[in-house]
Amino acid sequence: MEKGRVCVTGAGGFLASWVVEVLLSQGYVVHGTARDPGDAKNAHLNKLAEESGKLKIFKADLLDYDSLRSAIDGCIGVLHVASPVPPTSVPNPELELLEPAVTGTLNVLKASATSKVRRVVYVSSVASVMMNPNLPKDRAMDEACWSDKEYCRKTGISNCLSLLSLMASFQNWYCLSKTEAESQAFDYAKSNGLDLVSICPSLILGPLLQPTLNASSAVLVNLLKGMPDPAPNRIRHIVDVRDVAAAVILAYEKPEAEGRYICSSHTINTVNLVEKLRSLFPDYNYPKNFTVGEEWGYFSNERLKMLGWTCRPLEETLVDAIRNYQGARLLLG
C-alpha cells in the first residue's frame, strides 16, 4: 500500500540517497530531483528506480522554478535535501554561493506552496547555528542560536585578502549562505502558511550509496591518507548519515514537529579522532603532527531526541564508513 508521495531534492547526493532508500523501504512513492539524471554519479539512483518501481527521477535545477514545480506536483510532502557545496576557491561567493542557496530554497518553497504540500522539511546545517562570536562557549548551542550574518559577511570578505585564509573565508561565506537561506525560508513559510521544519546536521559521515566521494566524507578519507599534516586539532561534531536520514523522515512524519532541530551526535577533536581511527584501522597513514584548531563549543540534540530520535555509536559510523570506502576502492593511492 502506498504510504504517500513525497519529493526529495538532490536525490543522488550523499544524504538524499539514504533518505530516498529509507522512504522506499517504508512504502513511500518518491519523486527525486537531479540536475542530470543520466550522469554516472546518479547510476545508483537509476538502479534504485528500476528495482523499486516507486522512484521517479525528474531532471530539475534549484534555480529553475518550473522544473521544481513539475517534480513537486502531486506530492504531499517535500524533503529539500539538495545542497551543492562548491569548491573552496569560489571567485565570487556572493554570486556563486549565497544567491543560489537562497534563491534555490525559496524556489522549492514557492513550488511547494503552489502544490499545497502538507509539510516541507529543509535540511540546513549547524553552519546556520554556530558562527557567532557572541555565543557563550560554556554552554551547548541549541535551536535558539543563529550565526551572525554580518559577522560571517565581514570575516568572509577580510579573509579573502589572504591566500592562507581562503578556507576560513569559504567557511564563513558557507555559514552565511545557510543562515540566510534558512532564515528566509522560515520568513516565507510564515507569510504563506506553509508548514516548514528544518534539520541542522553537523559533519555527516557514514557509508556511501553514491559512487562518488562527497565533501564531508572526504574529511575522513583525507585523515586515513595522512592529510593534511600538520592537521588542525579542531573540534569535530559528527553524525551518521543514516541517523540524519532518520531525523529528516521523523521531522516529516511527526505531527508535533515544528521549527528547527539540531542533528549532531558526537563531539571529538582531531587528535582523539585519529587515535580512535588508529585503534580501529591501524594500517593507515594518519597525520602525525597537529596544530591548534578553532573551537566552536558543542551542540545540544535534546530537542530532536524528544521527538524520538536516536543515534549510533561513533565507532559504528567510522567502521561502517571505512569498510564502505575500502569496498569502493576510495582509499587507494
C-alpha positions in Angstrom: 0.0 0.0 0.0 1.3 3.4 -0.9 2.2 5.4 2.2 2.3 8.7 0.4 4.1 10.6 -2.4 7.0 12.8 -1.5 9.6 14.8 -3.4 13.3 14.6 -2.4 15.5 17.3 -3.9 19.1 16.5 -4.9 18.2 12.8 -4.7 21.5 11.5 -5.8 23.5 13.2 -3.1 25.1 11.5 0.0 22.3 12.2 2.5 19.5 12.4 0.0 20.3 8.9 -1.4 19.8 7.5 2.1 16.6 9.5 2.6 15.3 8.0 -0.7 16.3 4.5 0.2 14.6 4.6 3.6 11.4 6.2 2.2 11.1 3.5 -0.4 11.6 0.8 2.3 8.8 2.3 4.3 6.3 2.2 1.4 6.5 5.8 0.1 6.5 6.7 -3.6 9.3 9.2 -4.3 9.9 11.9 -6.8 13.6 12.5 -6.8 15.2 15.5 -8.5 18.7 15.6 -10.1 20.3 18.2 -12.3 21.5 15.5 -14.7 19.8 12.1 -14.1 21.9 10.4 -16.8 25.2 11.4 -15.2 27.3 8.4 -14.0 27.2 9.8 -10.4 23.4 9.0 -10.4 23.8 5.4 -11.5 22.8 4.2 -8.1 19.6 6.3 -8.2 18.6 4.9 -11.6 19.2 1.4 -10.4 17.0 2.0 -7.3 14.3 3.5 -9.6 14.4 0.3 -11.7 14.4 -2.1 -8.8 11.7 -0.4 -6.7 9.3 0.8 -9.3 8.4 3.5 -6.8 11.0 6.1 -7.6 10.6 8.6 -10.4 13.6 10.8 -11.3 13.0 14.3 -12.5 15.5 16.5 -14.2 15.4 19.7 -12.2 17.6 22.6 -11.1 17.1 24.6 -7.9 17.3 27.8 -9.9 14.7 26.6 -12.4 11.3 27.1 -10.7 9.3 25.4 -13.4 11.4 22.2 -13.3 10.9 22.0 -9.5 7.2 22.7 -9.9 6.9 19.6 -12.2 8.8 17.4 -9.7 6.8 18.5 -6.7 3.4 18.4 -8.4 1.2 15.6 -7.0 3.4 15.2 -3.8 2.0 15.6 -0.3 5.4 16.4 1.2 8.8 17.8 0.2 12.2 16.9 1.7 14.6 19.6 0.5 18.0 18.0 0.9 19.8 19.4 -2.2 22.7 21.5 -1.0 25.6 21.7 -3.5 29.0 22.5 -1.9 31.2 24.3 -4.4 35.0 24.2 -4.3 36.8 26.4 -1.8 38.1 28.7 -4.5 34.9 30.4 -5.3 35.8 33.7 -7.1 32.5 35.5 -6.3 30.9 33.9 -3.2 28.0 36.4 -3.1 27.0 35.3 -6.6 28.1 31.7 -6.6 27.3 30.6 -3.1 24.9 32.9 -1.3 22.5 33.7 -4.1 22.0 30.1 -5.3 21.4 28.9 -1.7 18.7 31.5 -1.0 17.0 31.5 -4.5 17.1 27.7 -4.7 15.5 27.2 -1.3 12.8 29.9 -2.0 12.0 28.2 -5.4 11.4 24.9 -3.6 9.1 26.6 -1.1 7.2 28.5 -3.7 6.6 25.3 -5.7 5.6 23.5 -2.5 3.1 26.2 -1.6 1.6 26.2 -5.1 1.3 22.4 -5.0 -0.3 22.7 -1.5 2.0 20.1 0.1 1.4 19.3 3.8 4.9 19.9 5.0 8.4 20.8 3.8 11.5 19.5 5.7 14.5 21.6 4.9 18.0 20.3 5.5 20.1 23.2 6.7 23.3 22.9 8.7 24.8 23.7 12.1 26.6 26.3 9.9 23.5 28.4 10.5 23.8 27.9 14.3 27.5 28.3 15.3 29.2 31.2 13.6 28.6 33.9 16.2 31.4 35.3 18.4 28.8 36.4 21.0 27.6 32.8 21.7 28.9 31.7 25.2 31.5 28.9 24.9 30.5 27.3 28.2 27.0 26.1 27.2 25.6 24.0 24.4 24.4 25.7 21.3 20.7 25.0 20.7 18.0 25.8 18.2 17.7 29.4 19.6 21.2 30.1 18.4 21.8 31.6 15.0 25.0 32.5 13.1 25.6 36.2 13.0 25.1 37.2 9.3 27.1 40.4 9.5 30.0 38.7 11.2 30.0 36.0 8.5 30.0 38.6 5.8 32.7 40.8 7.2 35.1 38.0 8.1 34.4 36.3 4.8 35.5 39.5 2.9 38.5 40.2 5.2 39.8 36.6 5.0 39.7 36.8 1.2 42.7 39.1 1.4 45.0 36.3 2.4 45.6 33.2 0.4 46.2 31.4 3.7 42.8 32.3 4.9 40.8 31.1 1.9 39.4 28.1 3.8 38.2 30.3 6.6 36.7 32.7 4.1 34.8 29.9 2.4 33.6 28.6 5.7 32.2 32.0 6.7 30.5 32.5 3.3 29.1 29.0 3.5 27.7 29.8 7.0 26.2 33.0 5.7 24.5 31.2 2.8 23.0 28.5 5.1 21.9 31.1 7.7 20.4 33.4 5.1 18.6 30.6 3.3 17.2 29.1 6.5 16.0 32.4 8.0 14.4 33.5 4.7 12.8 30.1 4.4 11.1 30.5 7.7 10.0 34.0 6.9 8.5 32.8 3.6 6.7 29.8 5.3 5.2 32.1 8.0 4.0 34.6 5.4 2.5 31.9 3.2 1.0 29.5 5.7 3.5 26.7 4.8 4.4 24.1 7.4 8.2 24.1 7.4 10.6 22.2 9.7 14.4 22.4 9.4 17.1 19.9 10.3 20.6 21.3 11.1 23.1 18.4 10.9 26.8 18.7 11.7 29.6 16.8 9.9 27.9 13.9 8.2 29.8 10.6 7.9 29.0 7.0 7.1 28.7 4.6 4.3 28.1 5.9 0.7 25.3 4.8 -1.6 26.5 7.1 -4.4 29.6 6.2 -6.5 31.4 9.5 -5.9 33.1 10.9 -2.9 31.3 13.9 -1.3 32.8 16.8 0.6 32.1 15.6 4.2 33.3 12.1 3.6 36.5 13.4 2.1 37.3 14.8 5.6 37.6 11.2 6.8 39.2 9.8 3.7 41.9 12.5 3.9 42.7 11.6 7.5 43.2 8.0 6.5 45.6 9.2 3.9 47.6 11.4 6.3 46.2 14.7 5.1 46.7 17.4 6.0 49.9 17.1 8.0 50.1 19.1 10.2 46.3 18.8 10.8 44.4 21.4 12.8 43.3 19.9 16.1 39.8 21.3 15.7 36.6 20.1 17.3 34.6 17.8 15.0 30.8 17.4 15.5 29.9 14.2 13.8 26.6 12.5 12.9 25.9 9.3 11.0 24.3 9.8 7.5 21.7 7.1 8.4 20.8 8.9 11.6 20.3 12.2 9.7 18.1 10.4 7.1 16.0 9.1 10.0 15.8 12.6 11.5 14.6 14.1 8.2 11.8 11.5 7.9 10.9 11.8 11.6 10.6 15.6 11.2 8.3 14.9 8.2 6.1 12.3 9.8 5.7 13.6 13.4 2.7 15.9 13.5 4.2 17.7 16.6 7.5 18.6 14.8 8.0 22.3 14.3 10.8 24.8 13.9 14.5 23.8 13.9 16.2 20.7 15.1 20.0 20.3 15.6 21.2 16.9 14.4 24.6 16.1 15.9 25.7 13.0 17.8 29.4 13.1 18.8 32.0 15.8 19.7 35.6 14.9 19.3 38.8 16.8 18.5 41.1 15.7 15.6 43.8 14.2 17.8 41.3 11.9 19.6 39.6 11.1 16.3 42.9 10.0 14.8 43.7 7.9 17.8 40.3 6.2 17.6 40.7 5.6 13.9 44.2 4.1 14.5 42.8 1.7 17.2 40.2 0.5 14.7 42.3 0.5 11.5 46.0 0.6 12.4 47.4 0.2 8.9 46.6 3.7 7.5 49.0 6.6 7.3 47.4 9.1 9.7 48.6 12.7 10.3 51.5 12.8 12.8 51.5 16.5 13.6 48.8 18.8 14.8 48.3 22.5 15.1 45.9 24.3 17.4 42.4 24.5 15.9 39.5 26.7 16.5 36.8 25.6 18.9 33.2 26.3 18.4 31.7 24.8 21.5 29.2 22.0 21.4 25.6 21.3 20.4 22.5 20.1 22.1 20.5 17.4 20.4 17.9 17.2 23.2 15.1 18.7 21.1 15.5 16.1 18.4 15.7 13.3 21.0 12.4 14.5 22.4 10.9 13.8 19.0 12.0 10.2 19.3 15.4 10.4 17.5 18.3 8.1 18.5 21.8 7.9 17.2 24.5 5.3 16.6 27.8 5.0 18.5 30.7 6.8 16.8 32.6 3.6 16.4 29.8 2.1 14.3 29.8 5.1 12.0 33.6 5.0 11.5 33.8 1.3 10.9 30.9 1.1 8.5 32.2 4.2 6.6 35.7 2.9 6.2 34.7 -0.6 5.2 32.5 1.0 2.6 35.4 3.2 1.3 37.5 0.0 1.2 34.9 -1.8 -0.9 34.6 1.2 -3.2 38.4 1.4 -3.6 38.4 5.0 -2.4 41.5 4.6 -0.1 44.0 3.5 -2.8 46.9 5.8 -3.6 
